[in-house]
Amino acid sequence: MPFVVGYGIAIIGAMIAYQLSKGKTKKRKYIVWGITLMLAIAPFLSFAIGLTYAVITEDGWAALIMWYIFPIIFVIGLIVLLIGIFKKKEQKKKQIFN
C-alpha cells in the first residue's frame, strides 16, 4: 500500500506547516505554506492520488495522472510562496478614538 505512505507524508507535512505557522504573521504563514505545498504536499499527494486512481480504474497507465496533478499543486505553492515573499509588512493603524 504505497499510496498510504504518500497520503501520510502529505498529512504530516500539513500538520508540521500548521504548527510552524500558528501565531505568526500572514507573511510568514504564506511563506511556510508555500514551501510546504511545493516540497511536502505536491509530490506525495499527487503520487498517492495517481496510484489510488490507477487501482480504482485497474489500469496502470492511469497512474500517470500524477504528472498532471503535481505541476498544478506545485505552481499553487509557488504562487503562495511569492505572495508571502513580496507581501508588504503589516502596519498597525493608528486609532483616532481611544
ABEGO torsion letter per residue (X at the ends): XAAAAAAAAAAAAAAAAAAAABGBBAAAAAAAAAAAAAAAAAAAAAAAAAAAAAAAAGBAAAAAAAAAAAAAAAAAAAAAAAAAAABBBBBBBBBABX
